[in-house]
Amino acid sequence: MQAQRALAGGVAAPLRQGSRRAGVGLVNGQGYGLGASARRSGSRTSRAGRRHGLLVAAVAEAERSSNTSTQDSAGGAVASVSMDNEADPSATVIKVTGANRPGLLSSLTSTFTDLGLDVVRAEIGGKGGTFRDTFWVTTMERTKVPESDMEAMKNAIEVLLASFSKPAAAVRPKLSVPGVTEDRQELLHTLMDTYVKNDVLSIQQSIVNHVEYTMARSRYKFDDLEAYMATAYSVRDRLIEEWNDTQTYFKEMDPKRVYYLSMEFLMGRSLLNALNNLDIKDQYTEAITELGYKLETLVEKERDAALGNGGLGRLAACFLDSMATLNLPAWGYGIRYQYGMFRQVLVDGFQHEQPDYWLNFGNPWELERLNVAYPISFYGHVSVHDEGGRQVFRWNPGETVTAMAYDNPIPGFGTNNTINLRLWAAKPDREFDLQAFNTGDYVQAILSKQRAETLSSVLYPDDRTYEGKELRLKQQHFFVSATVQDVVRRYKEMHDGWDEFPDKVAFQMNDTHPTLLVPELMRILMDQEHLGWTKSWELVNKTCNFTNHTVLPEALEKWPVAMMEKLLPRHMQIIYDINWRFLQQMRQRFGDDWARIAKLSIIEETATGEKTVRMAYLAVIASKCVNGVAKIHSDILKHDVFGPFHDIFPEKFQNKTNGVTPRRWLAFCNPPLRALITDTLGNERWINDTDRLKELREHVDDPAFQQRWQEVKRTAKAKSIALIERLTGVPLPNKDAMLDVQVKRIHEYKRQLLNVLGIIHRYDRIKRMSPAERQNMVPRICVIGGKAAPGYEMAKRIIKLVSAVADKVNNDPDIGDRLKVVFVPDYNVSVAETIIPGTELSQHISTAGTEASGTGNMKFAMNGALIIGTMDGANIEIAEEIGQENMFIFGARADKVPQLRKERAEFKPDDRFLHVVNMIRTGQFGWADYFHPLVDSITYSDYYLLANDFADYVATQDRVDQVYRDKAQWTKMSIMSTAGSGFFSSDRTIADYNKDIWGSQPCPVPVVDE
């Protein structure tokens, strides 16, 4: 019986190499498929043959002596095995019947291999829970099985059938595929009815297989990068299984699908996220360690995907994670940027932009879809034709490129669902490319290729020139057009008419960048699907939704009408028509009040006579729902930015406060804190139900819990400081100094400049102190990081000022370790995942009423950092959730800002403010001339009110120092910060979007009860 159990366990896994394992069978001491040279050489084939032959002989003997029943172990129908050498002239025919169980076919084929048999043909059949399979087999020498060995082989197969009860891997669900016959579905399901196994040995085999077969490297010697790539491919195999099952199930259920369009998806690294979401990190850690590598080392080999810049792109990535976790039938759509935005390098404190070659070694996480490609048109002219008495518009493009799809699986947490992020890459139009080469115009063919690929090369090209603006507009149309064509194709595969379109499709535009969705969808519905204007507009109104992310007027996109007419002539016609029809409706409502009507027009005419298209207005008019991303932001949209529209259709406007995924931004990036929370709350359900974090409040006064909390924060802080030292080269010897961090996109309204002025003030105070007084100052490490847009000169000057102040402060012997200043270059998701958990004070200090929401504040709060900030964006709601007493709030409130701006010219700034500004002006940090525009911007206009808020900011920083000295009080506030952060999970945000806007239904892939 021991031999029987050994065989049943040993053959449960499918053999990847199949019949390539030659000559492994010995029955009664006879070898099949072994030539004389192999036997003489003592090769691995010969040794394997002897080992398996002994196993088969032992099992046959055990079968004869144990009287094993052939009833299956699950108590099902009696299994039967027959072997026939007469039915086929060249092969032995084995027929096996019985109760079907997942994984059984794989075990049967592995048994054949272990018996030294090669399956040359197979018929897989059976219904209603039974199987009826026929196999034509030969020995490895291509002969029939000798009659003397058939009984032993039959007994071995019967042992398997009798003892097989449960597959060694998880069972895949049986799904229905439209257009595929039932018999074929049964066959294809049976061939792969279990998921890839996740035990350590199987993982190691998978990794080594990819080293040899995918990467064509020697499995005996591969470096860390190759080990990372092979590991990534191995994990991707598991993602693809769930991805395929998810997409098949969506197609079977035909739910309402959500399509999230965004110019940015700041995904970060994928390896750890996938391992954690699939819940196989421990197994992979062990497998990789046994292979002689460290998971932490391999993780560092992965480049951050350069698909985004700041909060907009990171929000989109968090939303995809939550959509997958909540089992929503959703896809993301964007652009596969070859070089991203740029890689930030500091040279003498100045920002330099370099291409981000993140794709140099390929991207193992993506799936290139050569069969999914769409033509994208530009330029040309529009002609009008009569077809059956109906006026038809035809766009005759002057340039066409091809959009090719690259799919990126996005796994959920605690679910089998894996959704998709489809990114478009620009390729040259194939016909034109071939024609150019065939006519000998090689230069033109190359230029065509370069022009096409430029479209998806860089995120947010510098738009200070006409060419830069045009490229941005082309990018937006490129990805929107490809997406609409893809969505329409998918819908038409399942539906004959258009009445169900609003019940099956919901578009969400992430800011104004995808607004060309509106005229492009209208164009396809009217010009290609031949629907009338009224029906097309109805479908657009019922499917399009718009999220606004800014209150800054200059950030609301406007495109010159002349450029739009040249680049997208048909779309400009449609926009004119949308605007005319809308203004006619407004005229019926308001009469000839043209001043009021003009404020609602999509087309704006400037004082110079230039006409522009207000994309945000187009999005508002066309969308079913319009939402802001924080309460204060949504109120500003309703009463200011889009006030006239809110007066007309208030039902359109909603608020959806942003959130961040608690998986990546707490559970995965901060394992010690995850362990502490789990131990305290009793289980890990809090990861997908962050409201449970509130239960931490019950422990806030527990000294033992406070001590554990401090230890967790201390560990994370040490890790953060070590990374900062490595990235900046600045030694930070005082590990007990407060870690004070402001990391975000560099912009005047985010007021990194106010932070720098505060640092200069602190530096000046320390310089004026006696040595004894200095010892009483709370030591600080002030960290600033973020990118400035290539064309944003003022932001670049701020970066240089930070560097100049750091050079002065860090090299002043009077200061020592009381104050250190560093600028972290090329700040990205992976850097954030290390810095955020260790941060103690996080600065979110934008001028009130300028930050739409912010999501960095949520990430820091989740990890127990205390926030110093203004009542702006999501800070207001964070204060409501964690208690304003657990934050450091300062500054003018949003309702006071307009009046303060009017009075700024008469405002007398605090003397300390004037002194600090004068220190910059007089060159105490060098580069006085270069910093003059900065100084002037806060001396005269001071639009963002730095002078007004400076005194309160300094006083609040003093209060920060005071609280920091009281470790118990600081720890309590830190615990309360995490405990109150549950509301800011992106799961809550996405659930609200779905409930109030999309109206889709969760579609969890069925889990098979094994």
N, C-alpha and C positions, 0 to 999 in steps of 0.2 A: 504493500500500500504506500510505503514511503516513496517508492519509485513512481507510482501513479501520481502522487501529489507533486513530485518534482517535475514531471512532464507537464501536468496541468498548469503549474505556475510558470514554467519556463517557456511555454509556447503561446502565452496569452498575448504577447506583443507582436504586431506584424513585423516581418523582416523587410527592411527597406530595400535590400539588394536583390531580393527575389532569387531568380534562377541563376544569378551570377555566382552564388556560392556553390561551386561544383563539387561533386563527389563526396558529399558529407555522410552518406548512408552506408552502414554495414549491417546486414541482417545475417545472422548465423555465421558471422565472420567473413562474409563475402562483400567486396567493395564494388560500387557501381560508379563508373565514370573515372576511374583512376588508371592512368596509363603507367607503364613500367617506369618511366623516368620520374614521374611524380612519387611513386612508391619508393624508388631508390633514393630520391633527394631528401626524403623526410620533410617535405614542404608543409606549410600550415594547412593546406587542403587535406593532406594525408592524416595529419594529427587530428584535425577536426573530424574527419571521417571515422577514425577509430573511436573518438569520444562519443559521437552520436550513435554509432553502431552499437556500442556497449549499452547506451541508454535504451535504444529500441529493443535490444535483446532482453534487457532487464525488465522493461515494461511488459513485453510479451509474456515473459515468465510469470510476472506478478499477476497479470490478467488471468492466466490459466489457473493460478493457485488461489485466487481470491474470489472467484465466482462473482465478479462485479456485474451489476445490472446495467443495462444500457438505457434505462429510464433516466431522463435528464435530471440534474441535481435540483432543478427548480420544481420538480414534481410534475412536469408537463408530459406531453405525449412521449411514448417510447421511441427512442431514436433507432435508426437502422442504418447499417453500412453494408454495401455489397461491392465486390470487386469482380470484374469480368475481363478476361483476356480474349474472348471470342468476338465481342461486339465491334471491334475496330481492328483493322489490319496492322496498325503500327503503334497503338497505344493501349494501355490498360485503362478501363473505364471504371471509375469509382463513383457510386451513387450514395449520397448521404441525405437522409430525411429526418425531421424531428421538429421540436419546438424552437422557433427562432429566438435568439437573444443577441442583443448588440455585442459586437466584438467577436462573435463566434466565427464569422468568415475569416477574419484576420488570423484567429488562432488555428483554424483548419489549414490555411495556406502555410503558416509557419510550421505546422506539424509535417506537412508534405516536404517542406524544405529540410527539416530535421531528419526525415526518413530518406533523404537523398533522391527525392522525386522532383521532376520538373513538370509543372502544369503547362501543357501545350494548348489546352483549350478548356473553356469552362462555360457552363450554362447555369446561371443563378436564377432560381425561381421560388415560387411559393407565395401563398396569401393567407390572410387571416391568422397571423401569428405562427405559421409553420414555414419551414423552408424545405425545398426540394432541389438540391444542387447536384450537378453532374460534372465530374472532372475527368479529363483525358490526361493521363500522366505517363511519363517515361522515366527510365533511369537517366543518369547523366550521360550515359553512352548512347542515348536515344533508342534504347530497346525497351520491350515490355518488362514488367516485373516478373521475375521467375516464379513459377507456380509454388515452389518450395518456400518462398518468403511471403506469399500473399496472406496467409493466416496470421502471421506475426504482425504484419502491417495493419491488417484489419483490426486486430486486437488493440493496437496502439491508438488508432483513431477512435475506437469505442471507449477507451479509457478517457480520452479528451471529452467526448460527448457526455459521458457519465459524470465527470467531475467538474465540468465548466459550469459555473453558476453566475459569475459577475465579471464584467469586463474590468481590465486593469486601468481604464481611463474613463472619463466622464462620457455619458451617452449624448449624442447629438439628437435634437428633435427631428421628427419626421415631418417635413414641410411639403406643401402642395405647390407645384410650379405650373402656372397656366401654359398650355400648349405642349406639354410633355405627357406622353401616355403613362397610364398607371404602372404598366410593367416596367417601363424604362425608369420611372421614378423609384420603383421598388429596388431595381438593380443598382442604380446610382447611390441610393441611400445605404444599401447594404454594404457596398464597397467602402464607404467611409461613414460608418454609423457610430463611431466614437471619436472624441477629440484627441489630439496629440497628448500623450502622457506627460505629466509634470513631475515625475520622480527624478531624483538627481541623476541617475544613470541615463535616462532618456534625454534629459536636458543636455548632458555632456555629449551624447551621440549626435544630437541635433546640432550643437555648436560645431563639433568636429566635421560633421557632414558639410556644413556651410563653408568651413575653411577649405575643404577639398573640392566640393562640387560647385559652389556658388562663386567662390573667390579664386579657385584654382591655385591655392597655396598648399605648401606641404603641411600636413597635420602634425608633423614632428617639430616644426619650428615656425611659429608665427608670433609677431610682436604685439604690443598692447593695442595699437590701432586696429590691426587685423583681428585681434581677439574681440575688440569692441564691435567691429562690423559683423563678425560671425554671430556674436551674441544678439545683436540687434536683429539680424535676419531670423535667428531662432525665435525671438519673441514675436517678430512680425508674423511668423507662421501661425502662431496661436491667435494673434489678432485677426488674421485673414479668415480663420475658421469662424470666429464669432461675427466678423464683418459680413461674410457671405450668408450665414444663417440669419442675421439681422435683416439684411436687404431682401432676402428671399421671403422672410416672414412679412415684411412691410408690403411686398408685392402681393402676397397672398391675401392680406387683410385689407389692402387698398384704403389706408386711412387718409385723413387730411394731413398733408405734409407741410412742414415748416422749412422755408428756405431763407437762411440768414446771409445777407450780402454785406461784405465789409472789405474795404481796401486793405485792412490790416488784420493779421492774426498773429499775435506775438506769443507763439506757442511755448518757447523755452525748450529745454531738452526733453526727449521722449522716453529714454530708456527707463529711468527710475519711475517715471509717472506710469508707464505701461506695466512694469513689474508690480507696482503697488496696486494699481487698479485691477489687475488680473489676480492679485493675491498670490503671487509666486515669487516674491522677492527673496524669501528665506531659502527656497529650493535653489534659485539661481546663484545666490551668494555661496552656498555650499558647493554647488557644481563647479563654479568658476574657481573657487579656492582650491578644490582638488585638482583642477587642471593647471594650477600653478600661477594664477592671476588673482588680483584683488578687484572686486566690483567697484570700489571707490576710484581706483585708477582708471578703469575702463570708462566709467561715467565721465571723467574729465576729458576723454578723447572725443566726446560728442560736441560738435559746434552747435550753439544756439541757432535755431532756424531764423534766418534774417527776413522775417515776413511782416515785421511791424516795428513801431517806434516807441509809443508810449501807452498811456492808459486806454486809448480807444482799441488798440490791437489786443492788449492783455485782457480787456473786458470781453472781447469777442472769443478769446480762447477759453476763459472761464465759463462763458455761456455754453460753448460746445460741450465742455465737461459735464455741466449740469444737465443739458439736454439728453446726453447719453445716460447719465445716472438716473434721470427721471423717466427713461424709456420712451422719450418722445420721438416720433418719426421725423427727424430733422436732418438737414444737411447744411453745412457751411459752404460758401462760395467766395473765392478771392483770386489773387494773382500769385503765381509762383515766381517771386522776384529772384533773379539770378544773383544779384549782389546786395539785396536788401536796401536799407537806407544808406548807411555807410558805417565803416568801422572808425570809431573816434580814437585819435591819437593826439596826445599833447606834446608839442615841441616848444620848449621854453615857455610853457604855460599857455600857448595858443592852440586852439582846436584845429586839427588838420583832419580832413575827411579822406579815408581810403576805402576802396571797394572791400566789401565783406565777402571774401571768397568761401562762403559757407558750403558751397556745393563742390568744392575742389575734389573731394574724395567720394562724391556721390552722397545720396541720401537714402539710407537703407529702409527708412520708414515709409517711403512713398511708393506708389504703384503707377507706373507709366501706362497710360491707356492710349495706345496708338490707334485704337479703333474708335475713340471718342474724340472727334475733331469737328469744328464748325468754321465756316467762312465768316470773316468779319470785314465789313466794308467801310470805306472812307471816301470822302471827296466825291467827284463826279457831279451828276445832275439828275433831276427828276423829270420824267416824261409822263404824260397823261394819255391814257388809252380808253377806248370804248369797248367794253366786253358785254354783249347782250343788253345794251342799253344802260349799262352801269359804268360810271366813271371809275377807272382804275389807275392808281398811281404806281409808277415803276421807278425804283431807284437804280440808276445806271452808275455804279461806283467807278471811281478813277483808280482806286487802290484796294487790294484785298489781301488780307493775311489770314492765317489759320490759327485757331485757338485749339491747343491740345491739352487734354485733361491729365492731371496727376492727382491720384486719390491718396488721402492720408487717413488711416483708420483712427477713430477717436473712441477709446473704450470708456464705458461707465464704471462706476464703483459699486460693488454689491449686486451686479446684474450681468447677464450674458449679452446684453446689448452693446454693440459697437457701431457707432454711426460714422459719417464720412465728412471729411473736409476736402472738397474738390477745388483744386487750384489750376488756373489756366496759364499756359506758357505760349508765347507767340512764336510761330514758325512761319517761314515764307510760304506764300501760296504755291502749291506744288506745280500746277499747270504752268504758271508764269515762269517759275524757276526752270522747269524742263524746257520750255520754249526758248528761254534765253540761252541755255547751254546748247541746244540743238542748232540755233542760228549763229553760234560762235560768239555771242555777246557775253563772254565770261565775266567781264568787269561788272556789267549791269546785273548779272545773276548774283554776284557776290554782294553788291550794294543792296539788292532786294532783300537778301537774307539778313544783312545787317540792320536795315530799316525795320524789318519785321521783328527781329529779336530785341531791338531797342525798347519795344513796347513793354516787355516784362523784365527789363534789366534792373531798374532802380525804383525803389519806393520814393514817392514825392520828389521828383526831379525839381531842381531849382527853377522857380517860375518867374524870375525877374526879367526874363527875356520872352519875346513872343513865342520862340521855338519851345521854350520850357513850358509855357502855358499850354500850348497846343499839345505837347506830349502828355501832359497831365490829363487833358480832356480826352485824348485818344485812349489812354489807359482806362479811364472810366467807362468809355463806350465799349472797349474791348472786352472787359470782364463782364459787363452787364449783358451785352449781346450774346456772348457765349452761354451765359447762365440762363437767359430767357429761352434760347433755342433748346438747351438741354432740358429745362423744365417742361416746355411744350411737348417735346418728343416723348418724355416719360409719361405725361398725361395722356397723350394720344394713343400710346400703346395699350391703355386700359379702357379708354372711353371714346365713343364715336362722336358725340356731340359736345357742345360747350356749356350746357346748362349747369353741369356739375363742377365746373372749374372752380368757383368760389368755395365749394364744399370740399375740395381736394387740395387746394393750394393756398398758402399764406406766405407772402413775401415780407421780410423785415429789412428795411434799409437802415444800416448802421451809419448814421449821420448823412450829410448831403451827397457824399461821393457817389453812391449808387443811384442818384435820382434819375439818371437817364433811363433807368428801368421803365419809367412811365411812358415816354414816347417810343421806346423800343418795343415794349409790349403792345402798345397801340399799333405800331407799324406792322408787326408780325400778324396780329389778329386781323387787321384790315387788308393789308396788301398781300399776305401769303395765305391766310385762312379765309379771306373774303367775307369777313363779318362787317356789318355796318358800323358807323360811328357810334350810334347809341348803345348797341350791344357791347362793343369793345370797351367803351368808357365805363359801362356798368361793371364789366369784369375787372377792369383796372381798379375802380373804386372799392370793390369788395375784396380784393386780394392784396393790395399794397398798404404797407404800414411804415411809418417814419419815426425814427428815434433821433431827436436833436441832442447834440452834445456840447453846445456852446451858447453863451449869451453875448459874446463879443461880436459886434457888427462886422468887423473885418474878417471874421472866420466864417461868416455865412457866404458860401461860394456864389460868385457871379461870373458869368462867362460873356465875353463880347459877342453880340449878335453877329457881327461880321465874321468872326472866327467860327461860330456855330454854323452859319450858312455855308461857309466854305467846306468845313470838315464833315458836317452831318446835315446835308441840305434837306433830306426828307424829315428828319427829326425837328428841324427848325420850323418846317411847315406845320407839323403836328402841334408844336408848342404854341405857335401863333394861333392855331385854331382853338386849342384848349383855352388860351387866354381870352380870345374874342368871345367865345361862348360863355365863359365865366363872367366876364365884364358885362355882357348883356343881361345875365341874371341879376347882377348887382345893380344895374341901371333900373331894372324893373322894381328892385327893392328900395333903392335910394333916390330914384329919379335922376335928374341931371346934376347931382352933386359930384362933379368931376374931380374935385380936390380929394374927396373921400375915396372915390373909385380908383383914382390914380395910385393911392397907397396900397391897393390890393392887386395891382397889376403885376403879372409875372415879368413883363418887360419894363425895365426902368430906363428912363432917359435922363442922362446926367446934364449938368449945367453946360458942359462942353458940347453937348449934342450926341455923345456916344450912347449907344443903346446896349444894355446888358440883360442877360437872362438871370433872374433871381431864382436859383435852384431850390432854395428852401421854400419859397412861395409855391413853386411847382409841386414840391413834395407835399406840402400842407393841403393844397387844393385837391390833389389826386388821391390822397390816402384815406383809408377808412379810419385809422387811428393815428394820433400824433402824441408822442410822449416825451417828457423830460426825464431826467435821471436822478433827481433829488427833489425834495419838497420845495425848497427855495427856488431851485432852478425852474421847476414846472410852473411855479407862481409867476416868475419873471417872464416866462414864455407867454403865459396867458394874458398878462396885464401890460406887457411891454413889447417884447420882440415880435410876437404874433398877436398882439392885442386886437387889431381889427378883425382878424380871422376868428378869434375866440368869441367875439361879439356875434358873429354870423352863425357859426356852428360849434357851440361850446361842448357838445357831446363828443366831439372828436378828441378832445384834449384829456390826457391822463398823466399820472405820475407813476414811474416805475423806478424806485430807488435802486441804484446799482448794488451789486454784490460781487464777492469773489469766491472761488471754489475753496471750501475748507479742506479739501484733500491736498492739493498742492501747497496751499499757503498756511497750513497748520499741521495736519497729520503727517504729510510726507516730508516737509522741509524742516520739521522740528520734532524728530522722534522722541527725545527725552520728555518734552512737554506732552506729546501724545500719550506716552506711557503713564505719566503722572495723572492726566485727566482720566484716562481709562481706568486706572487703579482706583481713583477717587469715586468715579461714577459707577463702576462695577462692570462696564462692558463698553464696546466701541460703537454702540448705536448712535452716539452723539455725532459721529462723523457725517452721517446723512441726516441727522436730526439735531441741528445746532442749537435749537431752543433749549436743549438739555444742558448746555453750558451754564445756564442760569443757576443750576444746582451747585455750582462752585461757590456761590455766595454764602452758602451754609458753612463753608470752611474758612472764610476769610479771616476770622479772628483766632483760628487754631494755630498756636505757635509752631507745632510740629509740621503742619501743612505749609506754613509760611517758610519754614526752613527748607523744606523740599523744593518749594517754588524758587527760592533764591539760588539753590544749587543748580536747578535746571537753567535759570537765566545766566548764571555764572558760566556754565559750560558753553552755552550758545554764544555768549559774549566773547569768550576766549577764541572760539572758532571764527567769529566775525572779525576780530582784531587781526588774527593771523592772516586772513584773506586780504584785508585792507593793506597790511604791511607788504604782502607779496605783490599786490597790484600797483602800489604807489611807490614802493621803495623807501617809504618814510618809517623809521623805527618808532614804535609806540611802546616805550618801556613800562609805563604805568598802566597795568592791566586793570587797576581799580578805578581809573578815571571814568567819569560818566561818558557813555557812548551816545553822542548827540548827532542825529542823522537827518539830512534833507536830501532825498534822492528822487528826482522826477525831471521831466522835460524842462529845459531852461527857457524861461519866458518871464517877461517883466511882470505880468500879473501874478505869477506864482511867487514873486518877491524873494528870490534867492539873494537879491541885493540887500534887502532888509536884514537877512541873516548875516551877510558879510559885515554890514554896518554894526550889528550887534557884536560880532566877533572882534572887530576893531576896537569897539568901546571896551570890551572885556580886556583885551590886550593892553589898552592904554591904562586901564585901572590897575592891572597887575604891575605894570611898569612903574606906576606912581607909589606903589605900596612898599613898605619896609619888608625885609626878609621874613620877619615874624608874621606880619599881616598876610603875606603870600601863602604861608602854610595853612591859613584858615580858609583860603579860597577852595571851593570845590573844583578839583581838576576835571578838565573836559578834553575829549577827543571830538572835534567838530568835523563831520564828514559831509561833503556835498558831492553830488554826482548827477549826471544827466547830459543829454546831447542838445546842442543848439542847431536849429535848422541851418543848412548851408548858407542861405541868403539872409539870415537874421543877425545883422552886425551887432546890435545892442546886446543880444544874448551872448555872442562870442566875447564881447568886452567883459561881461560879467564873469565868464569862465577865466579869463586872463586875470581879472582882479582877485578872484579866489586864489589863484596860483601865486600871485604876487604877495598877497597877505600871508599865505602859507610859508613862502620863502622867508619872509621877514620874521614871522612868529617862531617858526620851527628852529631857526638858527640864532635866536636871541638867548644868550646864556642866563639873562635875568629871569626868563620865563620858565626855563627848564621843562619839567613834565606837567606844569600847571595848566598848560594849554597847548594843544596840537591841532593843526588844521591840515586837512588832506582833501584833494579832489580825486575821486575815483573815476578813472577813464573808462569809456565804453561800457557804461552801466547797462546791464541786461538782466533777463529773468534769472539766469543761473547765479549771478552775483547777488541779486535780490534774495534768492532763496537761502543764502548764507548770512547776509547782513541783517535782514529783517528780524530773524529770531533773536539775535543778540542785542538789538537796539534797545536803549533804555528811554531815550527821549526822541520823539519824532516830530518834525516841524511841518506844519500844513498852514501856511501863513499868508495865503492869497488875500488880496483886497476883497472885502465882503461884497458879494454879488457878482463876482467874476468867474469863480470856479463852478462849473456845472455840478460836479459831484466829487470827483476824486475817488480812487479805489485804493491808493497806497495807504491812506489813513485807516482803511478797514483791515488791511493786511497787518499793519503794525499793531493795531488794537487787538486783533486775534492772538498775537504772540506776546501780549502783555507789555508792550511799550506804552508809555504815557505820551499823550498828544499835547503839544503847545500849538495853538492855532486860533484862527478867527472864526466867527460864526458865519461860515461860508460853506457852500456845497453840502456834502454829507456830514461835515463836522456837526451841524445842527442836530441831525438825527442820531449821530453817535453820542452826543451829549445827552439826548433824551434816553438812550438805551443804557448807557453805562453810568450816567449821572454827571452833571457838569462839575460837581465837586471832585471828580476823578480825572479832570482834564485841567489844562492851564489855558484859559480863554482870555483873549485881549482884543483890542481894536474896535474901530467904528463898526456899527451895525449897517447892514445893507441899505436900510431905509434912510440912513443919514448920509450915505456916500454922495449922492447927487448934489446935495446942498454944500457939503464940504468941498467938493470940486469947484463949485462956483466961488466959494470964499477962500480958496487956496492962496490966491495972490495976496490977500491981506493977512493970512495966517502967519503968526510968529513962531517958528520952530523952537523946540527945546535947545538950549545952549549946547547940550551934549551932542545933539544931532549935528549942529553947525560945526562943532569942533571935529567930529569924526569925518564929516564931508571935507572939511578943510585939510585934514591929514592926507586925504587922497589927492586933493587939488594941488597941494604943495609938493607932491612927489615923495612923501615919506615911504611909499611902497614902490617907487619908481614909476616909469611910464606915464608921467603926469599928462602929457599931451594926448596919449591914447585914451586915457580915462576921462578926458574933458566932456565928451558927449554924455557919458554916464552921470557925471556930476551935474551937468546942466539939466539933464532930464528930471532930476529930483530937486533941483534948486528953483526952477522957474515953473514949468507946468505941473510936474509931480502928479501925473494923472492917477497913479496907483497909490497915492497918499502915504508914502513912506514917512514923511515928516510928521503927519498927523498921528500915526500909530507908533512912532519910535519910542516915546517916553513910556507908554503903556507896555510896549514890548520888553523894554529893559526892566521895568518893574516886575513884570511877570517872570522874566528869566531869574531875577533875584528870588522870587518865590519858589521857582524850580529848585534852586540851590538849597533853599531852606528845607524843603521837603526831602530832598535827596539825602540830607544829613540824618534824617530819621528813617532808618532802614525799614522798620516795621510799618510805618505809614506808607512809604513808597511801595513796599511789597503789597500791602492791602489794595492800594490804587491799581497796581499792576494786575492783581487777581481780578478785581472788579472790571478792569478793561477787557480781559478775555471773557469773563462771565457775561458781559453785556454785548458781546460781538456777534452772537448767534443770528440776530436779525439780518446781518450783512452777508449771509451766505447767498451765493448766486443761485442756489437751488430755490430759495424763496423768490428771488427776482424772476426766474424763468417760470416758476409755477404761476406767478401773477401775470406775466405776459400771456401764458397759455390760457389762463382762466378768463382774462378780460379782453384779449386781442385776438389770439390765434384760433382758439376753440378746437384744438386737436385733442386726440385721445391717446394716452400712453399705450404703447404696443410692446410689452415685455416678451422677449423670445421665450417660448415655453421651456421649462426645465423638466427633463425627463426623470421620473422617479425610477431609480435603478433597482 
